[in-house]
């Protein structure tokens, strides 16, 4: 048991540090995935290329899909699919901002198995 305790303590410390980083997103329904970028105050002009990055804590054998969403209450609505089938261990990708209406969005990263999902900080898409 002494071999397990340090690894659990280390994992808890890494998760806590990730949650306290200013660029880390609020963790929603997942204990293994945090969105790193886009960070607070991000502005994405339509048609521009932008970085989406994440942290993975634990096994990284999954693949993820990345979407641009809006939220209405507790529900999110997909406005554009930014990427599909991205290997989780890549921890980042560059996407082209689609021609969506200017406004406030979130980036949603979801594993194809449904075990991991996390939202970014709000992103403002401009014309």
TAURCOR-V366763 format. One record per residue. N is the residue number from 1. RES is the residue in one small letter. PHI is phi in whole degrees, -180 to 180 (NA if undefined). Layout:
BEGIN
N,RES,PHI
N,RES,PHI
END
This chain:
BEGIN
1,x,NA
2,x,-66
3,x,-74
4,x,-79
5,x,-57
6,x,-62
7,x,-69
8,x,-66
9,x,-64
10,x,-63
11,x,-61
12,x,-61
13,x,-63
14,x,-64
15,x,-64
16,x,-60
17,x,-62
18,x,-63
19,x,-68
20,x,-96
21,x,-78
22,x,-62
23,x,-88
24,x,-79
25,x,-85
26,x,-70
27,x,-82
28,x,-124
29,x,54
30,x,-156
31,x,-113
32,x,-126
33,x,-138
34,x,-131
35,x,-82
36,x,-95
37,x,-135
38,x,-75
39,x,-98
40,x,-58
41,x,78
42,x,-64
43,x,-123
44,x,-119
45,x,-69
46,x,-56
47,x,85
48,x,-81
49,x,-100
50,x,-134
51,x,-87
52,x,-124
53,x,-133
54,x,-148
55,x,-107
56,x,-121
57,x,-113
58,x,106
59,x,-59
60,x,-121
61,x,-92
62,x,-86
63,x,-118
64,x,-125
65,x,-112
66,x,-125
67,x,-129
68,x,-102
69,x,-130
70,x,-115
71,x,-119
72,x,-133
73,x,68
74,x,-93
75,x,-103
76,x,-110
77,x,-123
78,x,-72
79,x,-103
80,x,-163
81,x,-93
82,x,-91
83,x,-165
84,x,-135
85,x,65
86,x,-85
87,x,-62
88,x,-58
89,x,-67
90,x,-66
91,x,56
92,x,175
93,x,-159
94,x,-104
95,x,-122
96,x,-98
97,x,-71
98,x,-75
99,x,-83
100,x,-96
101,x,-62
102,x,-57
103,x,158
104,x,-100
105,x,-134
106,x,-125
107,x,-95
108,x,-112
109,x,-110
110,x,-131
111,x,-74
112,x,-69
113,x,-83
114,x,83
115,x,-82
116,x,-125
117,x,-158
118,x,-156
119,x,-107
120,x,-83
121,x,-66
122,x,-59
123,x,-120
124,x,-99
125,x,-93
126,x,-117
127,x,-71
END
